Amino acid sequence: MVPTYGSTENPLNAPELSALRALRRALSRGGLPPVSRRRPRDEARIAAFFTVQQLLHILEAFRMACARGEAVRLVVSETGMSPTRVLMTIAIVAKGQGEHDRA
């Protein structure tokens, strides 16, 4: 029998994810000063803001796919890391697809 997928509960309805949204709002305070006037703490805040912003963007797309009843999952793969850089991919894929699909 093939499983049927319907609307599911909101996968973003968790206190931790609400905290991420609050953190994004807090990190946005201060805006984008001109590069010539940025201090190290501005650089850190801006980098953190854009990282959280993009994470929330993909999580919202995941939530919408779940709400449409699509059988999807998030696949996270780290493609490189050094003391000064991290490269990763977070993708929404159909369940049963993706080289990292183990569930």
N, C-alpha and C positions, 0 to 999 in steps of 0.2 A: 504494500500500500504506500502511495506517495503522500508524504505529509503535506498538509495545507497550511499556508501561512496567512494570518490575518493581521489586523492592527495589533500592535503590542503596546505594552505600557511604555511611557517615555523613558528611554534609556539614559537620559540626561537628568532625570529627576532624582538627584542624589545630593546630599549636603556638600560633598567634596567638589562637585561640579558647580554648584552655586557659589562656592568659595572661589573657584577659578574666575567666574564672571565678575565677582566683587573685586578680585585682584586685578583683572583687566581694567576695570574702571579706575581703581586707585593708581595703577601704573600710567594711565593716560593723563593724569594731572601733571602739568608741567609742559605739556605739548612738545613741540619739536623746535628747540632753540636752534639758531643758525649754527652750522658745524663749527665755525670759528669761536663760538661762545660756549660750546658744550664742555662740561666738566666730566670727569670719569663717572660720577654717579648718574649724570644724564645719559651717558652712553649705555650704562648697565640697565637703567630703567627703560630706555627705548628698545633695547634688544629683548628684554623680558616682555615688554608689551607686545611687540610684533610676534614673538614666539607664542605667547598665550592667545593672541588674536587669531593666528592661523590654526592653532589647535582647536579653538572653539568653533572656527569656521567648518572644519572637517567633521567635528562632532555634531554640529547642527545638520550637515548634509546626511550624516548617518542616522540621526533622529528622524529626519524627514523620510528617508528610505524605509525605516522601520515602520513609521506611521502609515506608509502606503502599502504595508504588508509584504514588502520585499524580503526575501531570505538573504540577508547580508551579514557580514561580519567585518570587523576592523583587523587589518593585518599591519603589524608594525615590524619594520626591519631596519636595523642599523647597518649602514653601508660603509661607515668609516668613522674612526674616532682617533683623536690625538689629544694632547693636553690643551690645545687651543682651538679645536674644531670638532664638531659632531655632525655627521650626515646621516639622516634617517628618512625613511618613507613611511607614511601612514596612509593606507589605501582602504577604500571601501570595496569589498569584493563579494561576489555571490558565494553563498555557503557552498562548500565542495570544490571551490576553485582556489587557486593560489598555491604556490609551492610550499608555503608555511602552514597550510591548512591541516591541523592535526586533530581537531575536535569532531 
